[in-house]
């Protein structure tokens, strides 16, 4: 029976050192692409398999990343915001492409999820998704920094520059969503979503929305900003608050698709037509957005690119390479919920 091939065999065939073979099989950029491909081809020809346990003992690395997902209030038992399901898929693919394993851990917001993943050698670095109230979350980030943990978060840029954040340009998203509604002739605007420091992503979307209104010389009515978390029921309740107040509006910009879908349901229950009387734009472009009734105009976040950048960034931290926060551009996806023709002559008045 033939003996198993070793890295020494590959090094001999390739005419390189054993350490170069090890780096090439890890896709290390320290080995040029041509040499990496040649070594990997020889390894495949010899049916060489990396002994991960032995490798981990030598390097003190697990060659694993941890993805920590925090629970969200949802209408089903998943407790995962649908937007993060798309992100989960892209992170999984990006991790595999880098030759790493992915440990996915579902965390309750009340739990001590800033446990020592690195110290226990469970993972070399951590990606954090979905954190609920930002003010509570901030204390846990400080703990991770104190532990010198390699981690990256998805979301708004953090005040502490030591925290590496990757996110979409929420200000830009709010701006282009509102500019689109203005271009359709809408005059009276409502915003549904928390615009406080507890939800910095929603706040940035709101600030972009306000900027577009101010540029167009449209008055900003703060009474028509109604707080909501990212659930359909919260969007429904927020729209009902607007209606009960007798507010005058012909456009709603919602801080998430789920909020927007809930708002549309509330409007329909009250006999208010979308988009004829009220145009609605959401944010995220979750899969259900295109199947809403009417299909939802929304701001798309590029989850594939986001997953790739999150994985690439945390690996740079692990390798001691320079890395910085990034904002990914957003795009407008136009569907029927805001209409494609001119707006009605006057906004909805429930007074």
N, C-alpha and C positions, 0 to 999 in steps of 0.2 A: 504493500500500500504506500503510495507516494506521500511524503511528508507535506505539511501545510507550508505554503509560501510565507516568508517573513519579510519585514521591511529591509533586511540586509540583502535578500535576494533581489528586491526591486532596485535598491541602491546600486548593486553590482551591474545589473542590466542597463540602468540609466546612466551610469558613470557619474553618480553624485554621492554626497554623504547621506548617512542614515537620517540625520536631522533635517536635511533638505526634503527627503521623502516624507517625513512626518509633517512638515509644514505644507507641502504640496497636497497631501491627502486631506488637510484641513482647509484647503483653499486659501492659504495665507497669502496676502499680497506681497510678502517678503520674497516670494519666489515668482519669477516672471511667468507670464501666461503660457508661453510656449513650453517651458520646462514643466510647469504644472500639468499641462495636458499630456505631455509625453509620459510623465510618471504615472498619472492616473490611468492612461491606456495600458501601461505595463501591469499595473495592479489589477486591472480588469482581466487582462489576458491570463495572469497567474491565479485568478480567482481569490485574490487577497482580501481578507476581512479584517478590519481594525478591531483589536481587542479593547473595547471601550473601558472596561474595568481597569485594565493595566494602564491604559493611557491616562485615565482620570487620577490614578494613584501617583503617576509621575508628575502630572501637571497641577494637581490639586484643583482641577476644574471639573465640573460635572458635564460640561458641553450641553447644558440644558438652560433654557430661559423659562422664567415663570411669568405667566399672564394672570394677573389678579383682577377679577371682575367683581365689582360690588353690586349688590342687589338693587333693583329698581322696583317701585310699585307698578305693576302691570295688570292688565285685565285677565291674564291667564296665570298658570302656575309656574311659568318660566322665570319670572322676576328679572328678566333681562330686557333692556330697551332694544327693540328690533334693529336700531341703527348699529348697536354693538355686535349683533349677530353677523352682519356683513364684515365688520372690522375683525371679528374673530377668525373668519375664514381667510382673510388676506394675511393676517399675522401668522396663521398656521402655515400657509404656503411659503411666505417669506422666510420663516424660520427653517423650514425643511430645505429650502434652496441654499441656505447658508451652512447646511450640514449640522444643524442643532436640533435637539429634541425640544418639545414645548410642554411644560407642565401648566395646565389650566386649573386655577383654584377659584372657586366661587366664594366670595366673602360677604358676610353680613356687615352692614355699616356699623353695628354696635360692637363687632368683634375686634380683637387685637390683631388685625391683619398685617400689621407691620412687623410680623415675626421674623426671626433671623434666617431668611431663606439662604442667603449667601454663607453665613457663619456655619450653618448646618450642612453646607455643601449640597443642598437641594438644587440650587440654581446659581448660575454665574451672574445673572442680572434679572431685573424685574421690569415688566411693562404694566402700567396701571391704567385701567379703563373704568370709567363710571364711578363717580365719587360722591354723589348726593350733595349735601350741604358743604360748600367749599370751606367754610370757616372751621367746621369740625375736621375736615380732611387735612387742613393745613398743619395741624399739630402732629399728625402722623407722618407727614412729609419731613418735618423737622427731625423726627425720631430716626427716619431712614438716613437722613444726612449725617446725623450724629454717629450712626453705625457705619458710615463710609460705604453704604450700599450703592451698587451700580443700578440706577433705575431711571426710567423715563416715564413721563405722564402724557396722556392725551388730553389736550384742553388748552385753555387760555394761558398766555405767558405768565409765569409766576413772578411775584414781586422779588423773591429771593433768586438772584441770578444763578445760584448754585443748583437750583432745581431745573432740570432739563425738560422742557415741554415741547411737544409737537402738536400742532392743531391747524384747523382751517382758519382762514381769515374771516372771522365772524363779522367784523365791522364792514368789510367789503360785501359780505353776503347780505347784511341788512340794508346796505346802500342800494345794491342792484335790484333787490326785491321791491323796494319802495319806489325806485326810479321807474321800474316796469309798470307798477300800478299808476304812477303819476302820468306816464306816457299814454295810458288808456283813458285819461281824463278823470280819474278819481280825485275827489276833493276833500273828503272827510275820513280820517284814518284812525283806526284803533290798533293797539298792539297788545297781544296776549302772551304773557310770559313774565317771569320774575326778572326785574331789571336792577336788582340790588347786588351788593358785593358777595352775597351768598351764592350767586349763579353768574360767574364772570363771563361765560360764553353767551348766555342769554342777554346779559347787560351789554356786551359788545354788539350784538345784533340790534338791540334797541338803539344804541348810540349811532349805528350806521343808518338806521331808519330815520332817526331825528335829523341827522346830517342831510339826508336826501330831501326831507321836508323843508328844512331851512334854506337849502340851496334853491328850491323851487318857490320860496316865499309863501309856503303854506303854513299856517299857524300850527304849533305843536300843542295839543290839548292833553295835559298830563292826566286828566281825569279819565281819559280813555286808554290808559295803560293799566291793564288788569293782570295781577300776578297769577301765574299758573305753573305747575310742574309738568313734566313731559309725559302726560297720560291723556287718553281720550276723555275720561271723566272730568279731569281738571279743565280741559279746553271747553267742554260742554258747560261746566259751571261758570267759567269766566265769561263766556258769551251770554249766558243767562243774566249775569250781573250787568253787563252792558245794556241788555234789552230792558231789564227791570229799572235801570236808571233813566230810561228814556233818552239814551244817547243818540246823537245824530251821526251816522257813519255810512259810507258806501264802500269801504275797504277794510279788511282785517289782514294784518301781517302777524302770523303766529310764529313763536320762537321755535316750534318743532312741528313736524307733520302730524304727530299724535294730537297735539293741541288743536291744530287746524281741523283735523277730521272730527274731533269732538265738537268744535265750534260750528261746523257745517250741520251737524246733527241738531244742535240747538236751534239754529236759524230755521231749519226746515220744519221743526216742530212748531215754531211760531209763525209758519206760513210765509217766511221770508226767502225769496228765491236767490240761488247762487248760480251764476254770477250776475244775473240781471239787476238785482237790487244791491247785493253786497258781493264784492270780489274778495276771494280768500287766497292767500299765498302762505305756504308752509316752509319748513326748513329740514333738510336731511336727505330727501328723496329715498325714503325707505321703500321696500318693494310694494307695500300695500298702497302707496300714494297713487300709483298709476291705475289702481282698481277702485279708488274711492268714487263716490257719486256726488258731484262730477269729479273726473280725474283731477288730481291736485297739482296746480302749479307750485313749484318748490325750488329751493336752493340745494343743489347737489354738492355733497362732499365726496371727494375722490377716496373711497375707502381702500382701494387697491394700492394706490400710491402711499396712503397714510400707513398701511401695514408695513410696506417695504421700508419707509423712512424710520418708523418706530424700531423695527428690528435692527436696521443698519446703525441707528444712533446708539442703542444700548450696547451693541457689539463694539462700537468705537470707544465707549466708556470703559468697557471691560479690557480693551487692548491698550488703554491709555492714550488714545488718539484724540486730537482736537475735534470738538463737536459743539454745535450751538443750536439754540431754539430755532424752529422753522414754522412759518405760516404757509399753508397750502392754499392756492387760489380756489375760489368756489365758482360754480357756473349756474345760470338760471335755466330751469327746465320748464317750458311753457306748456300748460295743459288747459283744460276747460274751466277750471274753478275761478279764474279771474277774467275770463272772456278774452276774445281777441279783437273785438270791435270796440267802438267808443262806449264810454260809460253812460249810465242814465243821466238825464238832465239835472236831477237833484238827488242828493243823498237820502238814504232811508231816515225818516223821522218818526220816532215812536212817542214823541212828547204829546 
